[in-house]
Amino acid sequence: MHFPELSDAAIEAKAQSLIESYFNSVGKPITAPIPVEVIAETYLGYELSFVDEGIFANPDVLGGIVFDENTIYINVATESHEGRYNFTIAHEIGHHALHRPLVDGANLICRESDTRPIEEAQADRFAAALLMPSVLVDKAVH
């Protein structure tokens, strides 16, 4: 499967668009922390499924997204690490926003590794932009 290169600016714009769309839908201003669980489940319609069997018995397999089932799988091991847990959900939302139209029914399983495929690096960048939107970061430092 081939994924196109995307600039950081393009990835951040996708994350910002999703944040704005979500907060507009609930009639609230953008505030931290970004409710990634609510965005995934309520706004995007994914079920979060916590697993520790099969490939998820491997602690390096943190999450995955099955588009046809509207399910985000999360390794149970991440639940006790709030930052890792939220980042994993945000990362999978990144696959939804950036890659769903490109995969034609394929599923994406995300592993920790030294070599990151382009789609994994893009989902990581999206997750960072989703969790720390520039509008809030700028406000915090100025």
Accessible surface in RSA format (square Angstrom, percent):
REM  Atomic radii and reference values for relative SASA: ProtOr
REM  Chains: A
REM  Algorithm: Lee & Richards
REM  Probe-radius: 1.40
REM  Slices: 20
REM RES _ NUM      All-atoms   Total-Side   Main-Chain    Non-polar    All polar
REM                ABS   REL    ABS   REL    ABS   REL    ABS   REL    ABS   REL
RES MET A   1   141.50  73.3  54.85  36.3  86.64 206.3  69.73  59.3  71.77  95.1
RES HIS A   2   157.84  86.3 135.61  94.3  22.22  56.9  98.66 101.7  59.17  68.9
RES PHE A   3     8.06   4.0   4.50   2.8   3.55   9.2   4.50   2.7   3.55  10.2
RES PRO A   4    56.29  41.0  53.57  48.8   2.71   9.9  56.26  46.4   0.03   0.2
RES GLU A   5   152.04  87.3 128.38  97.1  23.66  56.3  43.29  83.7 108.74  88.8
RES LEU A   6    63.47  35.3  42.53  30.4  20.94  52.6  46.45  32.6  17.02  45.8
RES SER A   7    68.61  58.0  51.19  68.3  17.41  40.1  52.57 111.9  16.04  22.5
RES ASP A   8    84.61  59.3  79.07  78.7   5.53  13.1  19.68  46.3  64.92  64.7
RES ALA A   9    72.47  66.6  61.47  94.9  10.99  25.0  65.57  92.3   6.89  18.3
RES ALA A  10    42.27  38.9  32.72  50.5   9.55  21.7  40.53  57.1   1.74   4.6
RES ILE A  11     3.77   2.1   3.56   2.7   0.21   0.5   3.77   2.7   0.00   0.0
RES GLU A  12    60.49  34.7  58.06  43.9   2.44   5.8  18.19  35.2  42.30  34.5
RES ALA A  13    60.43  55.6  48.62  75.0  11.81  26.9  55.83  78.6   4.60  12.2
RES LYS A  14   105.83  51.6 100.65  61.8   5.18  12.3  56.10  50.5  49.73  53.0
RES ALA A  15     0.24   0.2   0.24   0.4   0.00   0.0   0.24   0.3   0.00   0.0
RES GLN A  16    40.88  22.9  39.92  29.2   0.96   2.3  33.02  70.3   7.86   6.0
RES SER A  17    66.20  55.9  60.72  81.0   5.48  12.6  26.53  56.5  39.68  55.6
RES LEU A  18    22.01  12.3  17.39  12.4   4.62  11.6  21.55  15.1   0.47   1.3
RES ILE A  19     0.14   0.1   0.14   0.1   0.00   0.0   0.14   0.1   0.00   0.0
RES GLU A  20    78.73  45.2  77.12  58.3   1.60   3.8  20.10  38.9  58.63  47.9
RES SER A  21    46.19  39.0  37.48  50.0   8.71  20.1  24.53  52.2  21.66  30.3
RES TYR A  22    17.82   8.3  17.82  10.1   0.00   0.0   3.59   2.7  14.22  17.5
RES PHE A  23    10.84   5.4  10.84   6.7   0.00   0.0  10.84   6.6   0.00   0.0
RES ASN A  24   117.70  81.2  95.88  92.7  21.82  52.5  26.76  64.4  90.94  87.9
RES SER A  25    71.37  60.3  27.37  36.5  44.00 101.4  37.46  79.8  33.91  47.5
RES VAL A  26    64.56  42.5  39.19  35.5  25.37  61.1  47.44  41.2  17.12  46.4
RES GLY A  27    68.15  84.0   0.00   N/A  68.15  84.0  36.21  99.4  31.94  71.5
RES LYS A  28   133.36  65.1 123.21  75.6  10.15  24.2  69.64  62.7  63.72  67.9
RES PRO A  29   103.11  75.1  91.25  83.2  11.86  43.1 102.19  84.4   0.92   5.7
RES ILE A  30    36.19  20.6  25.48  19.0  10.71  25.8  25.48  18.3  10.71  29.1
RES THR A  31    70.90  50.4  69.04  70.0   1.86   4.4  49.70  66.8  21.20  32.0
RES ALA A  32    70.63  64.9  43.28  66.8  27.34  62.2  43.50  61.3  27.12  71.9
RES PRO A  33   123.35  89.9 111.56 101.7  11.79  42.9 114.94  94.9   8.42  52.3
RES ILE A  34     8.85   5.0   0.00   0.0   8.85  21.3   0.00   0.0   8.85  24.0
RES PRO A  35    40.33  29.4  28.99  26.4  11.34  41.2  40.33  33.3   0.00   0.0
RES VAL A  36     3.14   2.1   1.77   1.6   1.37   3.3   1.77   1.5   1.37   3.7
RES GLU A  37    71.03  40.8  70.60  53.4   0.43   1.0  10.13  19.6  60.90  49.7
RES VAL A  38    62.48  41.1  61.74  55.9   0.73   1.8  62.48  54.3   0.00   0.0
RES ILE A  39     0.00   0.0   0.00   0.0   0.00   0.0   0.00   0.0   0.00   0.0
RES ALA A  40     0.00   0.0   0.00   0.0   0.00   0.0   0.00   0.0   0.00   0.0
RES GLU A  41    80.39  46.2  69.50  52.6  10.89  25.9  15.06  29.1  65.34  53.3
RES THR A  42   110.81  78.8  82.06  83.2  28.75  68.5  65.77  88.3  45.03  68.1
RES TYR A  43    73.90  34.5  47.68  27.1  26.22  68.2  34.92  26.2  38.98  48.1
RES LEU A  44    36.97  20.6  15.55  11.1  21.43  53.9  19.33  13.6  17.64  47.5
RES GLY A  45    43.17  53.2   0.00   N/A  43.17  53.2  28.57  78.4  14.60  32.7
RES TYR A  46     5.28   2.5   0.45   0.3   4.83  12.6   1.20   0.9   4.08   5.0
RES GLU A  47   110.52  63.5 104.19  78.8   6.33  15.1  38.31  74.1  72.21  59.0
RES LEU A  48    17.48   9.7   2.96   2.1  14.53  36.5   2.96   2.1  14.53  39.1
RES SER A  49    26.27  22.2  22.00  29.4   4.27   9.8   6.79  14.5  19.49  27.3
RES PHE A  50    78.53  39.3  52.88  32.8  25.65  66.8  52.88  32.1  25.65  73.4
RES VAL A  51    35.59  23.4  31.60  28.6   3.99   9.6  35.59  30.9   0.00   0.0
RES ASP A  52    85.93  60.2  75.00  74.7  10.93  25.8  18.13  42.7  67.81  67.6
RES GLU A  53   136.13  78.2 127.88  96.7   8.25  19.6  44.95  86.9  91.18  74.4
RES GLY A  54    65.03  80.2   0.00   N/A  65.03  80.2  46.34 127.2  18.70  41.9
RES ILE A  55    82.69  47.1  71.47  53.2  11.21  27.0  79.17  57.0   3.51   9.5
RES PHE A  56    16.26   8.1  14.40   8.9   1.86   4.8  14.40   8.7   1.86   5.3
RES ALA A  57    68.75  63.2  42.94  66.3  25.81  58.7  46.19  65.0  22.56  59.8
RES ASN A  58    68.27  47.1  61.76  59.7   6.51  15.7  22.35  53.8  45.92  44.4
RES PRO A  59    93.65  68.3  84.55  77.1   9.10  33.1  86.00  71.0   7.65  47.5
RES ASP A  60    73.01  51.1  72.99  72.6   0.02   0.1   5.59  13.2  67.42  67.2
RES VAL A  61     2.20   1.4   2.20   2.0   0.00   0.0   2.20   1.9   0.00   0.0
RES LEU A  62    21.64  12.1  21.64  15.5   0.00   0.0  21.64  15.2   0.00   0.0
RES GLY A  63     0.08   0.1   0.00   N/A   0.08   0.1   0.00   0.0   0.08   0.2
RES GLY A  64     0.00   0.0   0.00   N/A   0.00   0.0   0.00   0.0   0.00   0.0
RES ILE A  65     0.00   0.0   0.00   0.0   0.00   0.0   0.00   0.0   0.00   0.0
RES VAL A  66    18.42  12.1  18.42  16.7   0.00   0.0  18.42  16.0   0.00   0.0
RES PHE A  67     5.29   2.6   4.35   2.7   0.94   2.4   4.35   2.6   0.94   2.7
RES ASP A  68   115.62  81.0  78.06  77.7  37.56  88.8  32.51  76.5  83.10  82.9
RES GLU A  69   104.67  60.1  79.82  60.4  24.85  59.2  39.73  76.8  64.94  53.0
RES ASN A  70    59.62  41.1  58.62  56.6   1.00   2.4  10.31  24.8  49.30  47.7
RES THR A  71     9.22   6.6   9.22   9.4   0.00   0.0   2.61   3.5   6.61  10.0
RES ILE A  72     0.14   0.1   0.14   0.1   0.00   0.0   0.14   0.1   0.00   0.0
RES TYR A  73    50.41  23.5  50.41  28.7   0.00   0.0  25.77  19.4  24.63  30.4
RES ILE A  74     0.00   0.0   0.00   0.0   0.00   0.0   0.00   0.0   0.00   0.0
RES ASN A  75     3.90   2.7   3.90   3.8   0.00   0.0   0.06   0.1   3.84   3.7
RES VAL A  76    55.38  36.4  52.88  47.9   2.50   6.0  52.88  45.9   2.50   6.8
RES ALA A  77    55.35  50.9  39.91  61.6  15.44  35.1  51.81  73.0   3.55   9.4
RES THR A  78     2.83   2.0   1.89   1.9   0.95   2.3   2.83   3.8   0.00   0.0
RES GLU A  79    88.58  50.9  65.77  49.8  22.81  54.3  18.53  35.8  70.05  57.2
RES SER A  80    96.65  81.7  58.82  78.5  37.83  87.1  57.47 122.4  39.17  54.9
RES HIS A  81   110.96  60.6 105.72  73.5   5.24  13.4  67.60  69.7  43.37  50.5
RES GLU A  82   131.78  75.7 123.30  93.3   8.48  20.2  44.73  86.5  87.04  71.1
RES GLY A  83    54.09  66.7   0.00   N/A  54.09  66.7  42.09 115.5  12.00  26.9
RES ARG A  84    88.83  37.3  79.95  40.8   8.88  21.1  24.09  32.9  64.73  39.2
RES TYR A  85    24.61  11.5  24.61  14.0   0.00   0.0  22.09  16.6   2.52   3.1
RES ASN A  86    39.98  27.6  39.98  38.6   0.00   0.0   4.71  11.3  35.27  34.1
RES PHE A  87    50.78  25.4  50.78  31.5   0.00   0.0  50.78  30.8   0.00   0.0
RES THR A  88     4.20   3.0   2.16   2.2   2.04   4.9   3.90   5.2   0.30   0.5
RES ILE A  89     0.00   0.0   0.00   0.0   0.00   0.0   0.00   0.0   0.00   0.0
RES ALA A  90     0.00   0.0   0.00   0.0   0.00   0.0   0.00   0.0   0.00   0.0
RES HIS A  91     7.95   4.3   7.95   5.5   0.00   0.0   6.10   6.3   1.85   2.2
RES GLU A  92     0.37   0.2   0.37   0.3   0.00   0.0   0.00   0.0   0.37   0.3
RES ILE A  93     0.26   0.1   0.06   0.0   0.20   0.5   0.26   0.2   0.00   0.0
RES GLY A  94     0.00   0.0   0.00   N/A   0.00   0.0   0.00   0.0   0.00   0.0
RES HIS A  95     0.00   0.0   0.00   0.0   0.00   0.0   0.00   0.0   0.00   0.0
RES HIS A  96    40.74  22.3  37.21  25.9   3.53   9.0  20.49  21.1  20.25  23.6
RES ALA A  97    21.73  20.0   8.66  13.4  13.08  29.7  15.18  21.4   6.55  17.4
RES LEU A  98    10.66   5.9   0.33   0.2  10.33  26.0   0.77   0.5   9.89  26.6
RES HIS A  99     0.61   0.3   0.61   0.4   0.00   0.0   0.61   0.6   0.00   0.0
RES ARG A 100    82.28  34.5  75.42  38.4   6.86  16.3  23.28  31.8  58.99  35.8
RES PRO A 101   112.14  81.7  71.53  65.2  40.61 147.6  84.15  69.5  27.98 173.9
RES LEU A 102    80.95  45.1  56.73  40.6  24.22  60.9  60.83  42.7  20.13  54.2
RES VAL A 103     6.92   4.6   0.67   0.6   6.26  15.1   1.13   1.0   5.79  15.7
RES ASP A 104   143.91 100.8 113.84 113.3  30.07  71.1  40.86  96.2 103.05 102.8
RES GLY A 105    36.08  44.5   0.00   N/A  36.08  44.5  16.23  44.5  19.85  44.5
RES ALA A 106    29.74  27.3  18.62  28.7  11.12  25.3  29.19  41.1   0.55   1.4
RES ASN A 107    75.94  52.4  53.67  51.9  22.26  53.6   8.68  20.9  67.26  65.0
RES LEU A 108    14.60   8.1  13.19   9.4   1.41   3.5  14.60  10.3   0.00   0.0
RES ILE A 109    53.36  30.4  35.42  26.4  17.94  43.2  35.42  25.5  17.94  48.7
RES CYS A 110     7.83   5.9   7.54   8.4   0.29   0.7   7.83  19.8   0.00   0.0
RES ARG A 111   119.51  50.2 113.32  57.8   6.19  14.7  42.96  58.7  76.55  46.4
RES GLU A 112    77.74  44.6  67.80  51.3   9.94  23.7  22.71  43.9  55.04  44.9
RES SER A 113    59.49  50.3  33.84  45.2  25.65  59.1  41.09  87.5  18.40  25.8
RES ASP A 114   152.64 106.9 116.58 116.0  36.06  85.3  37.82  89.0 114.82 114.5
RES THR A 115   112.99  80.4 104.77 106.2   8.22  19.6  81.90 110.0  31.09  47.0
RES ARG A 116    77.37  32.5  48.76  24.9  28.61  68.1  37.67  51.5  39.70  24.1
RES PRO A 117    67.36  49.1  53.81  49.1  13.55  49.3  66.46  54.9   0.90   5.6
RES ILE A 118    64.73  36.8  54.60  40.7  10.13  24.4  59.14  42.6   5.59  15.2
RES GLU A 119    28.43  16.3  28.43  21.5   0.00   0.0   0.00   0.0  28.43  23.2
RES GLU A 120     9.81   5.6   9.81   7.4   0.00   0.0   6.63  12.8   3.18   2.6
RES ALA A 121    47.91  44.1  40.69  62.8   7.22  16.4  43.23  60.9   4.68  12.4
RES GLN A 122     8.02   4.5   6.86   5.0   1.16   2.8   7.06  15.0   0.97   0.7
RES ALA A 123     0.00   0.0   0.00   0.0   0.00   0.0   0.00   0.0   0.00   0.0
RES ASP A 124    39.43  27.6  37.92  37.7   1.51   3.6  16.32  38.4  23.11  23.1
RES ARG A 125    75.09  31.5  71.30  36.3   3.79   9.0  31.35  42.8  43.74  26.5
RES PHE A 126     0.00   0.0   0.00   0.0   0.00   0.0   0.00   0.0   0.00   0.0
RES ALA A 127     0.00   0.0   0.00   0.0   0.00   0.0   0.00   0.0   0.00   0.0
RES ALA A 128    23.34  21.5  21.09  32.5   2.25   5.1  22.64  31.9   0.70   1.9
RES ALA A 129    11.24  10.3   5.58   8.6   5.65  12.9   9.79  13.8   1.45   3.8
RES LEU A 130     0.00   0.0   0.00   0.0   0.00   0.0   0.00   0.0   0.00   0.0
RES LEU A 131    45.53  25.4  32.17  23.0  13.36  33.6  32.17  22.6  13.36  36.0
RES MET A 132   119.79  62.0 108.77  72.0  11.02  26.2  72.89  62.0  46.90  62.1
RES PRO A 133     1.98   1.4   1.11   1.0   0.87   3.2   1.98   1.6   0.00   0.0
RES SER A 134    69.81  59.0  62.73  83.7   7.08  16.3  37.67  80.2  32.15  45.0
RES VAL A 135    62.55  41.2  55.75  50.5   6.80  16.4  60.83  52.9   1.72   4.7
RES LEU A 136    29.60  16.5  24.88  17.8   4.72  11.9  25.39  17.8   4.21  11.3
RES VAL A 137    64.25  42.3  61.45  55.6   2.80   6.8  64.20  55.8   0.05   0.1
RES ASP A 138    75.00  52.5  74.39  74.0   0.60   1.4  18.97  44.6  56.03  55.9
RES LYS A 139   143.78  70.1 124.58  76.4  19.20  45.7  88.25  79.4  55.53  59.1
RES ALA A 140    88.80  81.6  46.85  72.3  41.95  95.4  58.03  81.7  30.76  81.5
RES VAL A 141   103.52  68.1  70.44  63.8  33.08  79.7  76.72  66.7  26.80  72.7
RES HIS A 142   177.21  96.8 115.23  80.1  61.98 158.6 112.15 115.6  65.05  75.7
END  Absolute sums over single chains surface
CHAIN  1 A     7592.7       5953.5       1639.1       4247.1       3345.6
END  Absolute sums over all chains
TOTAL          7592.7       5953.5       1639.1       4247.1       3345.6
